[in-house]
Amino acid sequence: MAVIIDGKKVAAEIRHELKEKVEWLRSLNVRVPGLVTILVGDNPASLSYVTSKGKACNEIGMLSKIEKLSADTSEEELLKLIDSYNSNNDYDGILVQLPLPKHINEDKVIERIAPSKDVDGFHPISVGNLVIGKDTFYPCTPYGVVELLKRYKIETSGKHVVVVGRSNIVGKPVANLLLQKKEGANAVVTVCHSAAKDLSRFTKEADILIAAIGRPYFIKADMIKDGVAVIDVGINRVEDSTLPKGYKLVGDVDYEGVSKKASFITPVPGGVGPMTIAMLLQNTFLAYIKITKQKLS
Ligand code: GUN
């Protein structure tokens, strides 16, 4: 049976480490890191994510603000608000919750965020720096995956990582992160996607398999080799009439079968999910350090 990777525990450790750092800053009577989260419209899932992000900031003593804008906010108004936070010295990180209403161009909005405050790591400058191995903000979920591998001492150097999924938020950045010639990376990486003729041919070769496809129970036991470490990034709702809410959350991996063959596995929920907010806090702290250092030099 596989070792279960406890993302909840690791995320709590990271939040605790950051809390101590923020408390230390408070004891010195200096400004603490701040994150502003901007939500446009009233998508309930987005509101819940934004609320959790704000709460997590408050719990570790960081400054946090949630800007809630109505669904009919114009693109120009949103861009102006971003400009105001780009030059607001109290906030080190700016996060615009996605998706945005259809009348707003997401790319334009992401590109308006100052790269020095891009704690989501979605700005093309951050993406480019990640690809060429320069110091930058890593997107939070891929960063969380790498951190889990590190903290569970799962060797990546020279190992074959197979990523299933090529999204800009998970698949592509996690592949690029693990490819870098750095500690905690240096892997041989294959990226597969829905157009693969025979996906199993690739997944069976993986020492580390990262599933980020967005399809419930997609990775089955007969698609992997014995001893693979499996990281399940999927969060899918499947109907379950036995539960009061009528659904449950499951990953992209058929946990039941795969956990019998794998050496390590992340559960859903409680695996990668909790890491995303922890790494957002980490990025906000890093943004603060970079901005503060720049001011001192
Ligand atoms: N919507 C879903 N996930 C994310 C995320 O990581 N960042 C932002 N900005 N929006 C999201």
Residues whose N, C-alpha, C, O or C-beta is under 5 A from the ligand:
A	BS01	GUN	V96 Q97 L98 P99 D120
